[in-house]
Amino acid sequence: MMPATKAAIAAIASYLPEGRLSNDALAMELGAWTAGDILQKTGIAERRIAADDECASDLGVAAAQKLFASCACTPDEIDYLLFCTQSPDYFLPTTACLLQDRLGLRTSIGAIDFNQGCSGFVYGLSLAKGLVETGQARNVLLITAETYSKYINRRDRSVRTLFGDAAAATLVRGVEADRELLGPFVFGTDGRGANNLIVPTGAARRARTPESAAEVEEKGSWRSQDDLYMNGAEIFNFTLKAVPAAVQELLARSGRALDSVDHFVFHQANKFMLDRLRTKLGIDPARFSLELESCGNTVSSTIPIALERAALPAGKDVMLVGFGVGYSWAAAMMRTV
Amino acid sequence: MSVEAEVDETPLLTKLSEITHVPVAELGDATELDPTSWESIEVLDIIAAIDESYGTTVPVQRLTACRSLGELRQLVRSAAAQ
């Protein structure tokens, strides 16, 4: 292949808010489980929680400022901003517009939000690759940021034990290369699962009312229609079907065998799910990221956080797989540079 | 190859034994189950065990409606055959 402009992940910086929620604190509040039970069930020891006045944009700004401080690039070099969140600051305007201003990015850039959850990072990479490899942008700033904690009922142990808030800023840059550095991609969507991970009220479909705020108990967890609801068992079912199939399809599309992949970074949903997927796929633990003990499931930021912490040397072939709310899933190959 | 020939029920029976406190050797089609009383993590354990034993998944509502091991086996075999 002749050298051409190829999109690559050039740098990642993540940010976790100051607030901490430990298993000891959860055990004290929720009662039924000990701190050890929670760690064993989820693989999570602590989650980071945004302050009441701290929004996804604030986390995103902090992550991007870390990226710029690392000298990976300057704000002036950014041509396009992609912001992935399901907890935007406002219904409108687009949070990406707020970020352009707060980060001091040029007014000549493109900036959009997109609403995806656990698959959002991989979708963002595909959008960034398209922008770079069609010559529309040279440097794309992909920011993922979530504050799911604002949607979670304090007495809902099924989700409060899992989710943490975080942001990650990823620089996707065009570089001259004689091979693909990002891709191929595999995508999947199945809206039949929409009600299994949802905040039912608060947007245009269902307004919040005193009735929707009424809390009900189910198996020891309390929530209202205004809170995040997750049917964990059905999400697990979906994952067991969709993820192995996506992995096999990606291997076929990239002409690879599982053993030729240097490292695997899956969405860090919870340890139980990741262990089952890893075992089912026959991936050895040394090549499989498990990076949620200190931050929990941070939705669209789990993959970039795990990639950053893996600190892989250049020249490694990595498989990324995101899956969850929607249902939505995506998988991609990448080569570290 | 038939579904039956590929099945190793050991993971499912082991997990059911843990939940019901019935020894594996005594588990049979007539063994009564009450999945509605299971902890959420136990439901996840059974889903994982069904996947490991049969390589399939079943809708959670139908899983929790099973009242015996025989009903569960029928449900899972039906799903695996599809």
HADDOCK unambig.tbl for C-alpha pairs under 7 A between the chains (distance, minus, plus):
assign (segid A and resid 233 and name CA) (segid B and resid 43 and name CA) 6.87 0.50 0.50
assign (segid A and resid 233 and name CA) (segid B and resid 44 and name CA) 5.80 0.50 0.50
assign (segid A and resid 233 and name CA) (segid B and resid 60 and name CA) 6.62 0.50 0.50
assign (segid A and resid 234 and name CA) (segid B and resid 60 and name CA) 6.25 0.50 0.50
assign (segid A and resid 237 and name CA) (segid B and resid 57 and name CA) 5.99 0.50 0.50
